[in-house]
Amino acid sequence: MTQPLCILIGAMGGEGGGVLADWLIDAAMEAGFPVQSTSVPGVAQRTGATTYYVEIYPESRAALGGREPVLSLTPTVGQVDLVAASELMEAGRAIQNGYVHPERTLLVASTHREYAVSEKAAMGDGRFDSGRVLDAAQRQARASVLLDMRALAQQHGTVINTVLFGAMAGSGVLPFAREACERAIERSGKAVKASLRGFAAGFDAAQGRVQATQQLAEGVKGLHELPARVRALPEPLHAVVAAGVALTTGYQDARYAEQYLDTVQRVLAAEQASGRDGHERLDVTRETARHLALWMAYEDVIRVAQLKTRKERLDRVRREVGAKPGEPLLTTEYLKPGLDEIASLLPPALSRWFRRATEGRTWNRGLHVRTDTLRGFLMLCVLRSLKGLRRRTARFAEEHAAIARWLAAIESRMHEAAALEIALAGNLVKGYGDTHRRGHRNLGALLDEAAQGAPAERLKALRQAALADPEGRQLSGVLGRPLVQPIRIVRRPVRP
């Protein structure tokens, strides 16, 4: 007895999952097969995906003689023939929900990651282990086609749904030929040439005729020669320090990167001379270099304007919304600077005066800047141009004073295991606004303990507690005392 082909597609917004389902339906209808599809919309901010369910009865209507098969509107656990996922965690979601069966289901998925809000919001490294999903894909599916489809899509100037469709067709599960899929793409009339390129890339990759693109980024990165000062460092430091040099140069200038390298070399010399057990691994220098680069590239108003006006970012926005070359694109940037952000751009003395003058006041006016207009884009360009004055700002002085204290604490305990824990604690300072202030507070509490000679085990417990709870409750519990909170004085108008 003929059974319908059951296909479940998981895709995020903007990835063309609905278009992919339409292509499947069009190709099935051209072949004369009864077909039915439904979709369940997900929610925004990467907490869920829109799923598309398609059932194709692989027998022509002519052969059915007027009879109509009964097709389902929803997938059934263990009864899905093909699961297609545009991102690795969407494949994991389908596996977790039981739709991937080891005796029936072919899994076609991209191995790249789009991190969920819960992963990005974690104070520490909140990323889910991708290896667990890859292992489950190998165990739970009858067969699997896993490759970096985002990289292939970018390589061929198209959207990921085209590559996913090609991989589905190349897997051999669909009941119609490649040509039927390509004609469906042509009939849609949407970026046909680029879509066909992506389809062909996915089809060939699924059939093993092209090399997997997992190492595409690493291969491109290796084309660039390391700076001479980075090459002179021990090999275990090359990758981290090279990335740090690139970050600090783009953030400020070459002189700032030289300052970064001077600091790394100073810490390296201290570790090599320390005689601490395991110092030959250079783990303290490596972690210090990693967190130092990120801290030196702290986010301020200037940095935000710099990132929002980069050509790479503008090109990415056009690519994500599918804008054609020369096609107008209306963009609005939503900004909400506060009094603290304004004060941080002033020289230290003027900033202190401004903070005293505005103490207790709030200014939460949201700005909607139309950067597709000359006036709006020039506004961000003016903010970006303040980069040359950054070294004279209060924020620069505050951050580098805190960095100096952190580095001094590392060097003072370099002969102990505590040095590594202090270096790792640089990860506590991140983000902006209240998150950034809490990070400084938490790091300050840890450095106070380090200055009193706290052992590595206690410093590790403090660091983990600070990362586990952004509000500081767990850290306060480990410290055995409440954390010092910033005092906010609110001036209320006196009513007659």
N, C-alpha and C positions, 0 to 999 in steps of 0.2 A: 504494500500500500504506500502510495506517495505521501511524504510528509513535507510540510512547508519548511522553507529555510528561514530560521529565526536569527535576526541580526540585531544586536544592541550596540548603539554608538554613544559614547560619552565624550562630550566636548564642552569647553568653556565658552563664555560669551565672546563674540568677535572672531571665533575660529572657523566659522562657516559650517557648523554641524548640520544646520537646516538645509543648506545648499547641498551638502553631501547626501543627505537623505533624499532630496529631490532628484539628484543624479541617479541614485539607485532605483527610484521609482520610475524615472523616465526610461532607463535601460530595460527594466523588467517589462514595462508596458510595450516597448518596441518589440520585445521578444514574444509578446502575446501572453505573458504570465499574469495571473491574478496577483495583486499586490495590495498591501494595506500598511499604513504607518501612523504612528502617534508620537507625541513628544510630551515630556514633562519638564517644564522650565525649572531651573535651579535658582539660586539666589546670588546676589552680588558678593564682591570681596572674597572670592575664591573659597567660600565655605561650601559650595556645591556646584554641580555642573548640570547643564541641560542634557537630558538623555533622549535619544531618538530610538524608537523601536520599529523595525520593519520586518514584515513577514512576506515572503515571496513563495508562491506555490509553483514549483518548477515543472508545470505541465501546461501546454498552451490551451487557450480557451477553445480552439477548434477541436482539440482532442477531447475536451471535457463535454462537448456536445450540449452546451447550454447549462450544464450544472455549474454551481458556484461553491467553491470550498468555504468552509467556516474558518476564518482567521481570527487570531486573538489580538486584543488591543494592548495587552501588557505582557512582558516577559515572565516566564516561569522559571523558578530556581532549578538549575540542572538541565534545562531544556532549551538552551541557547546554542546555536551552531557557530556563530561568529560574534565575538566581542571586539569592538574597535575603540581605542582610547587615544585621545589626542595628547595625553600627558601621562607620566608614569603613575601618579597617585590616582588618576581616574581608573587606570587598570587595576590598581590595588583596591579601589572602592568596589569594582565589579567582582573581584575575587572574594573580597570580604562578604559581599552580599550573596554569594553562592551561585552567581550566574556563569562562572567558569567551571566546567566539569572536565575531569581528566579523560573521560571516554568519549566526549562529544565536541568540546568547544575548541575552536581555533582562536587564539588571542593575537590581535594585531595592535601594537601600541608603540607610541613614541617614548623614548627613554629620558627625554629632557624633563626638567622640573620647573613648575611654577609654584612657588612656595605659598602655602596657606597662611591666612592671617595669624593663626595660632603659632605657626612656626616662626614667622617674622616678629611677632610681638614678644617672644620669649627673651628674657634678659640675657641668657647665655645662648648656646648653640641649640636651638629648638628644632633643627631640621630632622625630619623623619628619615630613618635609615633606608635609602633607596635599595640597598642590597637585599633587604628582606622581601621587598616586592618582586625584585628580579628572581630571587630564589623561589618565591611562591608561584610566579608565572611559569617557571620551568616545571614545577611539581604538579600544579593544579590543572594546567591546560593540556589538551591532547597534543597540541603543537603550538608554537608561538613564533611570531615575527616581531622582533624587537630591534628598533634602530632609532637614531636621533633624527626624527622627522622635521623638527624645527630647523636644524642645521641644513638639511636638504632643501627645505622651503626657502630659507634665506639665500642659499647658494644659487637657486634658480629663480629668485625674484618673484616668489608667489606666496600663497597662504598655505598653512599646514594641512587644510582639509583636502587639497589636491594630492599631496603626497600620501595621505592616509587612504584616500580612495584608490590610488595606484597600488599601494601595498595590499589592500583588500583584494583587488582584481588579480594581482600577481600571486596571491596565495593559492589560487585555483579553486576556491570554495564557491565563488559566485557562479550562477548557472547560465551566464552568458559570456560572450567573448570580449576580449579587450576592445575591439573595434566598437562594440555597442556602448561601452563606457565612454569612449572618446567622442562618439556621436552625441551622447547625452550632454557632455561638457560643451560641445560646439553649439547645440541647440539652446543652451542656457544663455549664451551671448555675453557672459560676464568674464572679462579678462581671459579670453579663450586661449591665446597663445601662451601666456604665462601658466595658465591652469594645465594645459597639455604638457608643458615642460615638467611641472611638478608631478603630474600623474605618471609620466614616463619614468621619472627618477624613482618614485615609490614602487612602481611595477618592477623595474630592474633590480632594485634593492631587495625586494621580497623574493625574487628568484635567484638571488646570489650573484648577479652579474656585475655588481659594483661593490666596492669595499665599503664596509660600514663607516659611518661618519662620527663615531664616538670620540675620536681624538682630533677632530677638525680644529677646535680652538687651540689645542696644544701644538698642533703642527704649524698654525699661523704664528703663534707666539714664538716658536723656536726660530723663526726667520730673522728675528731682530737680535742683533749682537748685543751682548751685555756691556754696560759701561765699564771702562778700565778699572775704576775703583771697586766696582762690584766683583769683577773677575779676580781681583787681588785678594778677596776674602775667601775663607774656606768654602769648599763646594756646598756643604749643607745649608749655607746661608744664601746662596745665589738666588733661588726662586723668590724667597720672601723679601729680601732686600731690593731686588730688581723691581718687584711690584711696588715697594715703598718709594723708591726713587721716582717711578712713573707717576705715582699718586701725588707726591709732594711737589713735583715739578708742575704738573697740570693744575694743582691747587693754587700754587703761588708762583714760583719761578725756579730757575736752576740754582740760585743761591740758597733757597730754602731746602732744596734737595741736598746740597752740600752740607748744610747744617745737620740734616738728618743723618747723612753718612758719617759725619764727624762724631755724632753721638753714638751710632752703632759701633764704630771702631773703638771708642772709649770703653764701652761696655764689654766688647770682645776682649780687649786687652786685660780688663779687670777679671774676666772669667778665666782666661787662659793662665793668669797668674795666681788664681785663687787656691788651687790645690784641692778644691771641693770634689768629693766623690762624684764621678760622672761628668765632670766639667769638660771632658774631651768631646762630649756629644754637642756641646754649645747650645743646649736647650734654653738656658737663660737668655743668651744673646738673641736667639731666634725668636722667642716669644716677646722679648722687649722690642725687637725690630718690627715685629708684626703690629703690636698694639701702639707703638710710638707713631708709626706712619698714619694709622687711623686717627689717633688723637690729634696729631699735628694738622690733619685735614678736617678739623671740626666743622660742623655745619653752622654757618651764619647767613645773614641776609645776602651777603656778597656771593657766597657759594651757591645759594639757591638760584640767584639770578644767573650765575655762570652756567649752571647745569641746565636751566630752562631755555637758554639761548644757544646751546651747542647745536651745530648742524646735525650731528649724529642723533640727537634727541628729536629734532624736528623731522628728520627723515623717518625715524622709527614711528612717530605719531602718524605720519602720512601712510606708512606701510600698514599700521595696525587698523586704521579705518578704511583702508582700501582706496585712498585717493589716487587718481591717475595723475601722471606728470602734467603740470600746467593747470590742473583743476583747482579752483579756489577752495581753501579750507579755513573755516572759521574756528579759532581757538580762543578759549578764555581760561586764564590762570586765576585760581582762587587763592588769595594770600590773606593772612591774618596776622600782621606784625603787631607786637605789643610794645609797651613802654620799655621793657627790658631789652628787646631787640634794638630799639632806637638808642638806648643808653650804651649798648655794647659797641656801637659804631663810633662813639665819641672818644676823644683822648681821655686818659685816666682821670685827670683832675676835673675836666668838664663833665665826665660821666658821673663822678661822685656827687657833684653839685646837682645834676639833673635827677639823680635817684633820690636825693634828699628833697628836692622840690616837688617830686611827684609821688612821694611815699604815701602808700595807702590808696592811691588812685588806680583806676584801671582804664584801659583803652583797648577795646576788643572790636574795633571797626574792621569789618571784612572788606577786602578789596577784590573787585572782579576786573582783571586787567585783560583787555582784548589784545592779545599779542599778534593777531592777524592784521592789526592796524599799525601804521607807522608810529603813532604816538605811544601806544601800549608797548610795542617792542623796544622803542628807544628808552622808555622808562626802565626796563630791565637792563638794557645796555648801560645806562648811566650807573645803576647799582653795581653791575659787573665791573665797571671801570674803576670802582673804589678799591680794587684788589691791591693797587699800588700803595694805598694808604693803610692797608690792614695792619702792618707792623706797629702803627702808631695808635691803634685802637685799644680801648679798655679791655675788650674781650681777649685780644691777643696777649696782653700782659697777664691777665688772670689765668688763661689756659697754660701759658708757658711757665708761670710760677708754680702751678700745680704739677706740671710735667717734671719740673726740676726737683720738686719734693719727692715725687715717685721714683725718679732715677737715683736720687741720693739714697733713698731707702734700699733700693736694689743693691747698689754698690756697697753700702755699709754692711750688708748681710751676705755678700757674695760668697764667702767661705762656708756658708751654711745652706742646707736644703731650703731654708726659708726664702732665699733669693728667687727661686723659681715661682713660688706662690705669690710673691710681691709682683713679679713680672706679669704673671697671669692676671693679677688684679687690675691691670690696665684696661681690661675688658669691661670694667664696671662703668666707665665713663663713656657714654654713647648717646645718640639721639639729640634732642633739642628740648627747650622749654623745661617743664617740671621733671621730665625723665632725665634730662642732663643734670639738673640741679641735684636730684636724688642720687645720681651716680657719683657726683663729687662728694656728697655727704657720706655715702657708704665707703668710698675709697678713703676718705679722710679718717673715718673710724678705724678702718683696717690698718692704715699707716700709723695711727696712734698706738695700736696694739703692737705693731712691728717695732716701733721705737722703744717700747718697754720690754723688748726681748721675747715676745710671744713665739713659741716654736712653730715649725712648718705645719704641724697637724692642726693647730688652732687657727692659723691663718687660712688654711684650706677650708676649714669649717665655716669661717666667716665669709670667705669668698663665695662658697656654694650657697650659703644662706642669703647673701645679697642678690645673687642671680636668681634664686628661686622665688623671691617675693619682691616685686618692685616697690611696694609700700614700705618695706623695711621691718615688717613685724618679726619675721624669722631672724633677721640679723640682730634685732634688738633682743630677742630671746637668747641667742648665742652669746651676745655681749653681757647679758645679765643686767642691762640698764636701758632706759629709753634713749633713742637717738635724739640728738639735738636738732630740732626742727626750726626752719627759718621763721622768724617772727614777722607776721604781716599786720600792720596797723591800718585799719580801715577808718577813714574819716567820714563820718556821716554828717549831713547838713543839720544844723540846729533849727528845729521847727519852732516858730513863735507860739 
